[in-house]
Amino acid sequence: MAVEVSDVPDAKRYEARVDGEPKVAGVAEYIRTAELVAFVHTEVSPEYEGRGVGSALVRTALDEARAANLRVLATCPFFAGWIARHPEYQDLLYQSRSKVSD
């Protein structure tokens, strides 16, 4: 099974398709700024769950964030869990640089 992932900036999401089918198998929605990309929701169609579609979405999105020199805010539990299991991507995580305290 081949998973193809593409960024669809107008829809603010990555889309995954399987074996060249036109049907979208999964999506990863994001909010992007000049310095940061926040991944807010990931969803895989039930018939594609457990077949690597979600992982392909995350890996592609994170590789593109790295190439664009963007920090990543993983508010989506799927993204956060995936990054926790793949330490080679943890350097992308956004760290607050604020020195403000109460």
Secondary structure, DSSP 8 states (H G I E B T S, - for coil): --EEEEEEGGGTEEEEEETT-SS--EEEEEEE-SSEEEEEEEEE-GGGTTTTHHHHHHHHHHHHHHHTT-EEEE-SHHHHHHHHH-GGGGGGB---------
